[in-house]
């Protein structure tokens, strides 16, 4: 009897050891990996294809990677895939199909640095042995060249899946057809003014896109929802309350919806914005940590244990917010003195630069990401920021929002602050 109990205890201990050995890499460890391997050559979210490839070239010299030119952009820039791993499960990650959406591209660069490193890592070993991951890190290099959403012809590549009129769209479809992925990740940035329902600005939005008008949950999309649920739980480690669901209305023109229909369990990851992160360096690191984790979750099949409600309970994205709302102040211009609120939008909502007047008047109930109460104070508008004709002055919307806040309507009164 004693021997039986001892044997039983040994079996339990062995199972516990095996379970511990097979435990997924925790968020804290993945976050440390992402921070350690951040590619130093990428310091802003605006960079060209040439700058990206120079930055990641040291990683790509590793024999662990296979680099292949798979097409050319409209202006002739090479489109390349990077493949890592030798496993049976195929994963496809594509980024920056919109040229001004670079957060995930930066994260991929950091992932390449980690995957190329020689330091021992169970995380890397699992990905390498169980998955074959194909990355297309910059699908729209022409757009990235001038930091615009569309390609050189002004076409949104993500709405070109039916006609395939762009060389970039044709390349994306050809890569998909060549590898026939089991999982897909469509990596984007979204408007920094987007909120989680009526709450905080969204740092991350997730979507397992619909493959048909009824938004059916077949086996492929059900698997994608589990992956999205896993990611929601994972991102909750750092951006709880800032994670939303992206609109799941079926779009027959969109690549993500088509990838789902073609059999790849696909998840859209949209990076929004975080306070005091003008170049998205923090979101870059969070993306790298989460994407390494979800690859490991696919390799280990731990995503299958995710609760779909972790995704379904997320509020939907909601737009319509201004960047800044100034309430309670009195606006002073050459045209007169008026008691009114002022809404401002920035040309770059993430970096909060180049603010412009978006709306003025009674703005009670208007939603903004930041609200500044200047009750009892006076906002003096620089005359040059309006429009003067034949001695008459106008202050049109779209004018640069540059104010000097003073203690009275007199131009010589004490300056309290300047905006911006």
Backbone torsions as a table, in degrees:
resi	resn	phi	psi	omega
1	UNK	NA	-43.9	179.3
2	UNK	-61.2	-41.0	179.0
3	UNK	-64.5	-37.7	179.6
4	UNK	-64.6	-45.1	178.5
5	UNK	-63.0	-40.6	179.6
6	UNK	-63.9	-42.2	179.0
7	UNK	-64.1	-41.6	179.2
8	UNK	-62.3	-43.1	178.5
9	UNK	-62.4	-39.1	179.2
10	UNK	-64.3	-39.7	178.6
11	UNK	-63.6	-43.6	178.9
12	UNK	-62.7	-44.5	179.7
13	UNK	-61.8	-41.2	178.1
14	UNK	-62.7	-41.2	179.2
15	UNK	-63.9	-40.4	179.1
16	UNK	-64.9	-41.1	177.8
17	UNK	-62.3	-44.6	179.0
18	UNK	-62.9	-41.1	179.4
19	UNK	-62.4	-43.1	179.3
20	UNK	-64.4	-41.3	-179.7
21	UNK	-63.5	-32.0	-177.2
22	UNK	-91.7	3.9	-178.7
23	UNK	-63.4	145.4	-179.8
24	UNK	-74.0	148.6	-179.5
25	UNK	-61.2	123.8	-176.9
26	UNK	-69.1	160.8	-177.9
27	UNK	-56.3	-45.2	-176.3
28	UNK	-58.4	-39.1	179.9
29	UNK	-71.2	-40.5	178.5
30	UNK	-67.3	-36.9	177.5
31	UNK	-63.4	-40.9	177.3
32	UNK	-63.4	-39.3	177.4
33	UNK	-61.3	-46.7	-178.1
34	UNK	-63.2	-39.5	179.1
35	UNK	-69.3	-41.1	-178.7
36	UNK	-64.6	-36.6	-173.4
37	UNK	-101.5	17.2	177.3
38	UNK	-61.5	125.7	-177.5
39	UNK	-71.4	114.9	-171.5
40	UNK	-67.3	-23.9	-177.0
41	UNK	-72.7	-14.8	179.2
42	UNK	-105.3	108.7	-175.1
43	UNK	-117.8	-10.8	177.0
44	UNK	-135.2	164.7	-179.3
45	UNK	-86.6	4.1	176.9
46	UNK	-113.5	110.5	-179.9
47	UNK	-152.7	158.2	-179.1
48	UNK	-92.1	171.9	176.6
49	UNK	-62.1	-42.2	-179.7
50	UNK	-60.8	-41.5	179.0
51	UNK	-66.1	-39.2	178.3
52	UNK	-62.0	-48.1	-175.3
53	UNK	-69.5	-31.1	173.7
54	UNK	-65.6	-37.8	-177.3
55	UNK	-69.1	-36.4	-175.4
56	UNK	-96.2	-6.3	-176.7
57	UNK	-57.3	-40.0	178.1
58	UNK	-57.7	-35.8	177.7
59	UNK	-70.3	-38.5	-172.4
60	UNK	-76.2	-6.0	173.9
61	UNK	-73.8	-12.4	178.5
62	UNK	-65.6	138.3	177.6
63	UNK	-67.8	-7.0	178.5
64	UNK	-72.6	-15.5	-176.5
65	UNK	-108.8	146.0	169.7
66	UNK	-118.4	120.1	-179.1
67	UNK	-106.7	132.9	-176.2
68	UNK	-140.0	132.4	171.7
69	UNK	-79.3	124.2	-173.9
70	UNK	-115.6	-2.0	179.4
71	UNK	171.5	-174.5	177.1
72	UNK	-134.8	150.1	177.1
73	UNK	-74.7	176.4	-179.7
74	UNK	-59.8	-34.0	179.2
75	UNK	-93.0	9.1	173.2
76	UNK	91.0	9.8	177.3
77	UNK	-77.6	139.7	-177.0
78	UNK	-69.3	140.4	172.6
79	UNK	-105.7	124.1	-173.3
80	UNK	-126.1	145.5	170.0
81	UNK	-105.3	154.9	175.8
82	UNK	-126.9	124.7	-176.6
83	UNK	-116.9	136.2	-179.9
84	UNK	-133.7	139.0	175.2
85	UNK	100.9	165.5	-177.1
86	UNK	-137.0	18.7	-175.1
87	UNK	-84.8	170.3	-176.1
88	UNK	-78.2	-22.3	-178.6
89	UNK	-88.7	126.8	-174.1
90	UNK	-103.8	129.9	-179.1
91	UNK	-124.5	138.5	180.0
92	UNK	-123.6	122.5	176.9
93	UNK	-120.5	123.7	176.6
94	UNK	-126.3	144.2	-173.1
95	UNK	-136.8	159.3	173.6
96	UNK	55.0	43.9	167.8
97	UNK	-72.3	-17.7	166.1
98	UNK	-105.0	121.5	-168.1
99	UNK	-63.4	-20.6	-179.5
100	UNK	-103.8	21.9	179.7
101	UNK	-121.3	88.0	-165.2
102	UNK	-112.0	2.2	-174.9
103	UNK	-59.6	-48.9	-178.4
104	UNK	-67.4	-33.5	177.6
105	UNK	-60.5	-43.0	176.7
106	UNK	-62.1	-41.5	179.3
107	UNK	-63.5	-40.1	178.0
108	UNK	-62.5	-40.0	178.0
109	UNK	-57.9	-42.1	179.2
110	UNK	-68.7	-36.9	176.3
111	UNK	-63.0	-40.2	178.2
112	UNK	-60.2	-41.3	-179.4
113	UNK	-62.0	-41.0	178.0
114	UNK	-68.4	-45.9	-177.6
115	UNK	-64.5	-26.6	179.6
116	UNK	-83.4	-15.6	-173.8
117	UNK	-71.3	158.8	-176.5
118	UNK	-98.9	-2.9	-178.9
119	UNK	-65.6	144.6	-179.9
120	UNK	-61.4	137.7	-179.8
121	UNK	-158.8	117.9	175.1
122	UNK	-65.3	-34.0	178.8
123	UNK	-60.3	-50.6	179.7
124	UNK	-64.0	-41.2	-178.4
125	UNK	-61.4	-41.2	180.0
126	UNK	-64.6	-44.4	178.9
127	UNK	-62.4	-44.6	-176.2
128	UNK	-66.9	-38.4	-174.4
129	UNK	-84.4	-28.7	-172.6
130	UNK	-105.1	-18.4	-176.1
131	UNK	-124.4	155.5	162.7
132	UNK	-119.1	110.5	-173.8
133	UNK	-106.8	123.8	176.4
134	UNK	-107.8	123.5	179.1
135	UNK	-108.2	139.0	168.2
136	UNK	-122.5	88.4	-164.5
137	UNK	-73.7	-19.7	177.6
138	UNK	-147.2	96.2	-177.2
139	UNK	-79.6	-23.8	-175.3
140	UNK	-122.8	69.7	-178.0
141	UNK	-66.9	-28.0	178.4
142	UNK	-67.3	-42.7	175.9
143	UNK	-64.4	-40.1	179.5
144	UNK	-63.6	-28.5	-178.2
145	UNK	-59.0	-36.6	178.9
146	UNK	-118.8	13.8	176.1
147	UNK	55.4	53.2	174.5
148	UNK	-121.3	157.8	-176.0
149	UNK	-65.0	-48.2	-171.3
150	UNK	-85.7	171.5	177.6
151	UNK	-80.4	-171.1	-174.3
152	UNK	-63.4	-25.6	179.8
153	UNK	-92.0	6.1	179.6
154	UNK	79.8	17.8	-177.4
155	UNK	-99.5	135.3	172.6
156	UNK	-77.1	108.5	-176.4
157	UNK	-58.8	-31.2	-178.0
158	UNK	-74.1	-0.6	175.2
159	UNK	-120.0	28.1	-174.5
160	UNK	-118.8	19.2	-173.4
161	UNK	-73.6	-26.7	-178.9
162	UNK	-82.9	-46.9	-176.2
163	UNK	-86.3	-28.4	-176.5
164	UNK	49.2	48.2	-178.5
165	UNK	-82.3	-14.7	-179.7
166	UNK	-100.7	145.7	175.9
167	UNK	-64.1	-29.4	179.0
168	UNK	-68.5	-43.0	177.9
169	UNK	-64.4	-40.8	178.8
170	UNK	-64.6	-37.0	178.5
171	UNK	-65.9	-44.2	179.4
172	UNK	-59.5	-43.8	178.9
173	UNK	-65.4	-40.3	-179.0
174	UNK	-65.6	-39.2	178.3
175	UNK	-65.6	-44.2	177.9
176	UNK	-58.1	-45.0	-178.6
177	UNK	-65.4	-31.8	-178.1
178	UNK	-74.1	-37.8	-174.9
179	UNK	-99.1	-21.0	-177.8
180	UNK	46.8	70.1	-173.1
181	UNK	-70.5	150.5	171.8
182	UNK	-82.2	-32.5	-179.3
183	UNK	-132.9	147.1	177.0
184	UNK	-133.7	147.3	177.2
185	UNK	-130.7	116.8	-177.6
186	UNK	-101.0	108.4	-164.7
187	UNK	-107.2	120.8	-172.7
188	UNK	-138.4	171.3	164.3
189	UNK	-113.8	148.2	176.2
190	UNK	-119.8	168.2	-177.6
191	UNK	-53.9	130.5	-177.9
192	UNK	-68.0	-13.6	178.2
193	UNK	-85.6	-4.2	-179.0
194	UNK	-70.2	138.1	-178.2
195	UNK	-115.7	163.1	173.8
196	UNK	-85.2	99.3	-173.1
197	UNK	58.3	-125.9	176.1
198	UNK	-99.4	15.9	-172.3
199	UNK	-102.8	-132.8	-173.6
200	UNK	-70.7	159.0	170.8
201	UNK	-57.7	140.9	-176.6
202	UNK	-80.6	126.8	172.9
203	UNK	-85.8	-36.6	-177.4
204	UNK	-139.5	138.7	168.7
205	UNK	-125.3	142.2	-176.6
206	UNK	-124.3	151.1	177.3
207	UNK	-159.4	124.9	161.5
208	UNK	-89.8	96.5	-168.1
209	UNK	-60.7	152.0	177.4
210	UNK	-72.0	148.9	178.4
211	UNK	-104.0	-3.1	179.9
212	UNK	-156.9	168.2	-178.0
213	UNK	-57.6	-41.9	179.5
214	UNK	-72.3	-3.9	-179.6
215	UNK	59.2	48.1	-177.1
216	UNK	-65.4	141.4	172.6
217	UNK	-102.2	83.7	172.9
218	UNK	-82.5	-170.7	-177.6
219	UNK	-61.1	-40.7	-176.8
220	UNK	-66.2	-49.4	-178.2
221	UNK	-71.5	-33.4	176.8
222	UNK	-60.8	-41.8	176.8
223	UNK	-63.8	-40.5	178.5
224	UNK	-63.7	-37.2	178.4
225	UNK	-64.8	-37.5	176.5
226	UNK	-62.9	-39.4	177.2
227	UNK	-64.3	-43.3	178.2
228	UNK	-63.1	-38.5	177.8
229	UNK	-64.4	-42.0	176.9
230	UNK	-59.3	-44.4	179.9
231	UNK	-65.1	-38.6	178.2
232	UNK	-60.5	-45.8	177.8
233	UNK	-62.8	-38.8	-177.3
234	UNK	-69.3	-47.5	179.3
235	UNK	-64.7	-23.4	177.7
236	UNK	-61.2	-18.1	176.9
237	UNK	-60.8	-27.7	-173.7
238	UNK	-131.5	-23.0	-176.0
239	UNK	-128.8	38.9	178.3
240	UNK	-55.1	134.9	-178.5
241	UNK	86.0	-6.5	179.7
242	UNK	-118.6	24.6	-179.7
243	UNK	-115.9	130.9	-176.4
244	UNK	-127.4	167.0	169.3
245	UNK	-94.2	136.8	173.9
246	UNK	-82.3	150.9	179.8
247	UNK	-54.1	126.3	-175.7
248	UNK	-100.6	18.9	174.9
249	UNK	-61.6	131.1	-178.5
250	UNK	-64.2	135.5	177.9
251	UNK	-128.9	107.3	-176.3
252	UNK	-67.9	-12.9	-180.0
253	UNK	-91.5	-7.5	-169.7
254	UNK	-97.3	142.4	-177.3
255	UNK	-67.8	-39.8	-178.7
256	UNK	-60.1	-43.8	178.1
257	UNK	-63.1	-41.0	179.9
258	UNK	-66.9	-41.4	178.3
259	UNK	-58.0	-41.3	177.4
260	UNK	-61.7	-44.0	-179.7
261	UNK	-65.8	-29.8	-179.6
262	UNK	-82.2	-1.0	171.8
263	UNK	108.2	-0.2	176.6
264	UNK	-93.8	122.3	176.9
265	UNK	-67.5	105.1	-166.0
266	UNK	-111.5	139.2	176.8
267	UNK	-126.8	129.9	172.3
268	UNK	-87.7	129.4	172.6
269	UNK	-117.8	117.8	178.8
270	UNK	-110.0	123.3	176.5
271	UNK	-94.7	122.7	179.3
272	UNK	-92.1	-108.4	-179.1
273	UNK	-155.6	157.1	174.5
274	UNK	-125.4	151.5	177.0
275	UNK	-60.2	143.3	175.5
276	UNK	58.4	34.5	178.4
277	UNK	-134.0	61.8	-170.1
278	UNK	-63.0	-26.5	178.6
279	UNK	-105.9	9.1	177.8
280	UNK	60.2	32.1	178.5
281	UNK	-68.1	-35.3	178.5
282	UNK	-71.8	-44.9	177.5
283	UNK	-63.6	-33.8	175.1
284	UNK	-57.2	-47.5	-178.6
285	UNK	-67.4	-41.2	177.9
286	UNK	-62.7	-39.5	177.2
287	UNK	-61.8	-45.9	-178.7
288	UNK	-61.9	-44.4	-179.9
289	UNK	-63.2	-42.8	-178.3
290	UNK	-70.2	-39.5	-177.9
291	UNK	-70.9	-36.2	173.0
292	UNK	-62.3	-40.6	179.8
293	UNK	-66.0	-41.3	-177.5
294	UNK	-72.3	-30.4	173.6
295	UNK	-64.3	-42.4	177.7
296	UNK	-65.7	-37.3	178.6
297	UNK	-64.5	-35.2	175.8
298	UNK	-69.7	-42.8	179.4
299	UNK	-61.2	-39.8	-176.7
300	UNK	-93.9	-6.6	-178.1
301	UNK	63.9	21.3	178.7
302	UNK	-73.0	-20.4	176.3
303	UNK	-60.6	-24.6	-178.4
304	UNK	-65.0	-18.5	179.7
305	UNK	-91.6	0.0	179.5
306	UNK	-66.7	150.1	178.1
307	UNK	-90.4	118.2	180.0
308	UNK	-52.3	-27.4	-178.9
309	UNK	-66.8	-22.1	175.5
310	UNK	-60.6	-30.4	173.9
311	UNK	-88.6	-49.7	-173.3
312	UNK	-62.6	-28.5	-177.9
313	UNK	-80.2	-6.3	178.9
314	UNK	-68.6	139.7	172.6
315	UNK	-67.4	154.0	176.0
316	UNK	-74.2	153.9	167.5
317	UNK	-54.3	146.0	173.8
318	UNK	-143.1	131.2	179.3
319	UNK	-98.0	-157.6	174.8
320	UNK	87.7	6.2	179.4
321	UNK	-94.0	147.7	170.4
322	UNK	-87.9	160.7	177.9
323	UNK	-70.2	-44.3	-176.8
324	UNK	-142.9	142.0	176.3
325	UNK	-125.7	125.5	176.8
326	UNK	-107.3	119.2	-176.2
327	UNK	-118.3	153.2	170.9
328	UNK	83.5	-7.1	-176.0
329	UNK	-89.5	170.2	175.2
330	UNK	-114.4	125.3	-176.5
331	UNK	-91.3	130.4	-178.9
332	UNK	-116.5	120.4	176.9
333	UNK	-135.4	169.1	174.9
334	UNK	-60.0	-19.3	179.1
335	UNK	-80.3	-17.9	-179.2
336	UNK	148.7	-172.9	-178.8
337	UNK	-118.6	124.4	-176.1
338	UNK	-134.8	142.0	175.3
339	UNK	-89.3	112.4	-176.7
340	UNK	-159.5	159.7	173.7
341	UNK	-92.1	157.9	-176.3
342	UNK	-132.2	128.1	174.1
343	UNK	-106.9	136.6	-177.1
344	UNK	-126.0	136.5	168.1
345	UNK	-117.5	142.0	178.5
346	UNK	-94.4	143.9	174.4
347	UNK	-58.8	-37.4	173.5
348	UNK	-115.3	99.2	-174.8
349	UNK	-67.9	-24.0	-179.3
350	UNK	-78.7	-51.4	-179.5
351	UNK	-79.4	-13.7	178.5
352	UNK	58.6	54.2	178.3
353	UNK	-121.9	155.6	177.3
354	UNK	57.4	62.5	177.7
355	UNK	-71.6	144.4	178.2
356	UNK	-133.4	150.0	177.8
357	UNK	-66.1	126.2	-178.9
358	UNK	-107.9	-34.2	179.1
359	UNK	-163.4	148.2	179.8
360	UNK	-140.4	153.4	179.5
361	UNK	125.8	-148.7	176.7
362	UNK	-81.4	104.4	-175.5
363	UNK	-112.2	26.2	176.8
364	UNK	-60.4	131.0	-179.3
365	UNK	90.5	-9.1	178.3
366	UNK	-71.5	141.9	-178.1
367	UNK	-94.8	135.2	176.2
368	UNK	-142.6	155.6	178.3
369	UNK	-70.9	-34.5	176.8
370	UNK	-133.2	139.9	177.2
371	UNK	-124.0	132.9	-179.3
372	UNK	-120.0	118.8	-179.5
373	UNK	-93.4	114.1	179.9
374	UNK	-115.7	36.5	179.7
375	UNK	-54.6	131.1	178.9
376	UNK	83.3	0.1	-178.3
377	UNK	-113.3	167.9	-172.8
378	UNK	-123.0	128.9	-179.8
379	UNK	-101.0	108.1	179.4
380	UNK	-91.8	123.7	179.9
381	UNK	-92.5	130.6	175.9
382	UNK	-62.1	126.7	-177.8
383	UNK	-53.2	-32.8	-178.8
384	UNK	-65.5	-16.1	-178.5
385	UNK	-89.7	6.6	173.9
386	UNK	-114.4	-155.3	-177.6
387	UNK	-129.7	122.3	179.9
388	UNK	-118.4	127.6	177.0
389	UNK	-142.1	129.1	178.0
390	UNK	51.5	40.8	176.7
391	UNK	78.9	-0.1	178.7
392	UNK	-103.0	147.7	-174.7
393	UNK	-120.1	135.9	174.6
394	UNK	-124.3	153.3	173.4
395	UNK	-124.4	84.6	-175.9
396	UNK	-78.4	153.5	172.5
397	UNK	-62.7	148.2	-175.0
398	UNK	94.6	-10.6	177.4
399	UNK	-65.8	143.1	174.4
400	UNK	-53.0	132.1	-177.0
401	UNK	-89.7	83.6	179.9
402	UNK	-121.5	114.3	-177.0
403	UNK	-125.1	148.8	164.7
404	UNK	-109.1	121.5	-179.8
405	UNK	-89.1	120.0	-178.2
406	UNK	-121.5	167.6	-176.8
407	UNK	-85.0	-9.4	175.2
408	UNK	-149.4	178.4	-179.6
409	UNK	-78.2	-8.4	178.6
410	UNK	-73.7	135.3	-177.9
411	UNK	-67.9	-13.0	-180.0
412	UNK	-100.1	2.5	-177.7
413	UNK	-73.1	169.1	-174.0
414	UNK	-62.1	134.9	175.7
415	UNK	-82.0	126.1	-179.6
416	UNK	-98.3	-35.5	176.7
417	UNK	-171.3	171.0	175.4
418	UNK	-124.3	145.8	177.9
419	UNK	-124.9	122.9	1.8
420	UNK	-76.9	NA	NA
